[in-house]
Amino acid sequence: MSEYISSFNDIFKAVICHFDFKVKSVGDDTIFLIGNGYQLEFTMWRETVELRFCVVKSNTEVLIYDVGNFIVTYMTNEDRCIDDIIIPKEKSTVYIRNVKSLNYFLNALKHHFPSMLAGQMNWLDSYEKSEWYSQPRIEKRKV
């Protein structure tokens, strides 16, 4: 189970409730927000948080869009303004940086891509035209 799961649940609590997401932790570094037919996959690395939008194609296949850098290009100073009280002080620098990044992604999703949170694809045209576009790929995994 991810060491980030508690902070993740605190950060995304309102979104989890609003969209009726299920939360699933896989390994030490990946957490999914699971909606009806789609998933938002957050992977915490040493230097960054990666975000992927996954369309469930079957019980064993997902179509994956790497949208993290695309979303970052829409982030504003307002999105990066977070309350320091939510940042655990006793954790490592890497942990704190990743928790801040999760907050930034939450704010950017709420402010600029609420449709992505809802599982809609109306952001896809902008993504395909962006410098961060990469061909989506099919991944075999149990959904």
MOBELSUL-V679853 format. One line per field, one symbol per residue. ss: DSSP state (H for helix, E for strand, - for the rest). phi: phi as a letter, one per 20 degrees, with the letter a starting at -180 (. if undefined). psi: psi as a letter, one per 30 degrees, with the letter a starting at -180 (. if undefined). A space follows every 10 residues. Layout:
ss: ???
phi: ???
psi: ???
//
This chain:
ss: ----HHHHHH H-HHHHHHH- -EEEEE---E EEEE---EEE EEEE----EE EEEEEEEE-- EEEEEE-HHH HH-------- ---HHH---- --HHHHHHHH HHHHHHHHHH HH-HHHH--- ---HHHHHH- ------EEEE ---
phi: .ffegffgff fegffgffel fedcdcmecc cdeddenbbd dddedfdadd ccedefeafc bceddedgfg fgfefdgffe ecfffeeffe efgfffffff fffffgffff edcffffene dfefffffee fefcgfcece afe
psi: kkffeeeeee egeeeeeegh kkkkkjafgk kkjjajglkk kkkjleflkk kkkkkjeafg kkkkkjfeee eeffkleefg jlkfffjkfg lleeeeeeee eeeeeeeeee efhfeeefgl gffeeeeffl fgkkkllkkk lk.
//
